[in-house]
Amino acid sequence: MPHLEYALPSEPLREFVSVYYRLTCPEPLVVDGERAAIAQLRMATGGRVTLHMPDGSSTVCTGAVLVGPTTAAVRFEIEGPFHMFGMGITAAGWGAFTHANAADFVDKVVPAATVFPRIEERMALLRTLDTLPQMTAAADEIIQGFVDQVSPEMVEFTRMVDAWLASSVSPMVTDLHAQSDLSERQLTRRVKQLYGMPPKYLSRKYRAPRVR
């Protein structure tokens, strides 16, 4: 039976990583799905998984992959035995860890090395660890190095957008514009860069889980 464990990052890092998780699946085949989500970094040390993305594409994943922000549910097929450590990357995390535009990764799966050039070092370390607490401690240490160099302006921007998303079941884009010194075009471009989609669609994505 698949076993999924969760752990929180250390408190100062929770603005950048939403959660850590470890999935172990001894079964030869498991088919399931997950709802639309923020970007995910997933490092598999055994087995493989096929992800069926909202745009109709399918990707067979082994090793370390980056799943961009998704706009709808993703179906997956795990071929075990499967072992994977992963983390949810917030918009602030995306800005801290990458130099990429999140909009280029929406509903896409890519080798993690595309964005994280030292990922094989991290995979080698992961293979030496046995428990989720060990993995989270190692991840915290690595992530802290990124956070120490983060742009305070970027973090303040994501705090503003996150507060706007949480302000209402159906947040109005005009309210976000009123809080920002950026022009409408600049604001849209910045939100897409960090969240993957413009404010209007971002509002819809976050509204859907609330009204279920």
N, C-alpha and C positions, 0 to 999 in steps of 0.2 A: 504494500500500500504506500502511495507517495506520502512523504513527510516534509512539511514546510514549516520552518522556524523563522521567527522574526526577531529583530533586535534594533534598538534605536542607536543612532550615533551619539557621541558625547554631546552634551547640551549646546556648546558653542557652534557645533557643526550642523545642527538640525535645520538651519536655514538653507543649507546647501545640499544635504542628502536627507530625503524624507524617511527612509528606512533601509536597513540591511535585511537580507533574507538568504536562507540556505534551503535548497530543495534537494532531497534525495529520493530517488525513484527506482526501486529494484525491479519493477515490472518490465516486461519486454515492450509493452505498448500502452500508452495512456493518451487519451484524446480529451481535450478540455478547451476552455477559452478564458479570456480575461477582458475586462472592459477597457475603454479608452483610458490612457494614462499619460503621465509625464515620461520623459526619456528614462531609459533603463540601461545600465551597464551590467552585462551578465557574463560570468566567467565559468564555463563548464569544464570540468576536469575529467569527465567521462560521459559517454553516450552522446546522443545528438537530438536535436529538436527541429521540427519543421514549423515555421510560423507562416500562417496564412493572413496576410495583411488586408486592411480595409479596401485597398485599391485593386484587390484581386490577385496580387502577386504572391508567390510562395518562395520562401528561402529556407534552405537546409542549413542549420547552424551547428558548428562545433567550435570548441575553444572559446575565445572571448569575442563578444559581439556588442555593438551599440544599437539599441532599438530607439529610434527617434520618437518624439511625441506622436501619439496616435489619435486619430479623429473618431474612431469607432472600435467596436470589439475586435479582438484578434483571436483566431482559433489556432490551437497548436496540437501537434502530435509528438509526444516524447517517445524515443526509442531507448530503452534502458538496457542495463543499469545506467542511471543518469545522476550526475552530481554537479551541482551548480551553486555558486555564490553570486549574489547580485545586489544592486542598490538602485533606488529611485533618485534621479538627478533633478532637482528643482531648477527653476529658471535662474536663480542666483548661482546654483551649482554649475549650470551650463556656462554661465558667464565667467565663473572662476576657473573651471577646469579646461575649457576649450577656447579656441580662437575661431570657431566655426559659427555659421549662421544656422540656427535651429530650424529655420524654414526650409533649408535644403535637406533636412533629415525627417521631415514629417512623413509618417507611414512608411518608413524605410528601415531596413536592417543592413548594417554594414559591419565588416570586420572592425573590431575595436581599434586596431592599429591604425586605421584611417585617421582617427582623431587623437588617439593616445599612443604615441610612438614607443613608450616604455612599457607597454602592456605585457610583453612577454616576460619582463623582469617580475612584474606583479603576479603573473601566472605561476612562475617558478616558485615564488614565495608562497602562494596559495596552496600549492601541492604539498608543502611541508607542514601545513596546519590541519588539525583534526576536528576542531570544534568551532561553533559559531562565535563564542566569545573571543577565541584566538583570532579569528578572521576579522571581526569587527575592530579589535584593538589594533591590528595591523593596518586596516583600512583607515581608521581614525588618524593614525600617525601620518600616513601618506597624504590624506586630504588636508590635514592641518597645514602642510607645507604649501598647498595651493592657496588656502584661505589667508595665510599670513601675507600673501602678496596681492590680495584681491583689491579691486577698485572700490572705495567707499561709495562713490557716486553710483556705480552699477548696483550695489546692494540697496541703496536708498531707492533707486528706481524700481527694483523688483518688490520692495516693501510696499511702495505706493500702489503698484499694480495688484499685488496680492490682497492688500486691504480693500481695494476697489472690488475685486472678485468676491470677497467675503462680505461685502456691505449689503448685498441684496440677493434674493433668489434670482432676480433678473437685472443685473447691474446695467445701467445705461452708459453707453460709450461717451455721451456728452459729459457725464460726471467725471470720467477719467480725464478728458480733455481739460476740464476746468481746474483740475489739480496739477496739471503739468505746465511747465514753461515752454515746452516744445510745440512746434507747429503740428497740425494734424498729420501731415506727411511724415515728419520726423518721428512723431510718437508711434505711428503705425509701423514704421521701419524698425524702430527700437524694440517694440513688443514682438514683432515677428522674429527678430534676431535672437531673442532670449526665450520666447515661449513657442515659437514655431508657426504662429498664425496671428492674423490681425485681431485687434480688440473685439470686434463684433463676433467673430467665430470663436474666440477664446471664451467669451461670455456664454455662448451657447454650449460649448463643451463642458464647462463647469456647472452650468445650470442643469444639464440632463440628469446627473446622479442625484441631485437634490429633489427632483420632482418624481422620482420613481417610487 
